[in-house]
Amino acid sequence: MSSTKTRSQIANTVKNHPGTDVTELRRQYKAERLAEHIEKVVAQAPPLTNEQRDRLALLLRGGDAA
């Protein structure tokens, strides 16, 4: 699903069903936006080394890449 579609789904749910918990939809929206941004940046950058990919993966998993 695209972030635009998910954002629309959140808006419709909030409008038509006030009080409905949309936490999961908001989490999904943020993840989709992040994925779209990552795809854009990766497409514009030179290829990453395996070490760089591992470091970024660690950051996405919530670890300390320092």
PyMOL commands that set and color helices and strands:
alter all, ss='L'
color gray80, all
select helices_A, chain A and resi 3-16+23-44+50-60
alter helices_A, ss='H'
color red, helices_A
deselect
rebuild
show_as cartoon
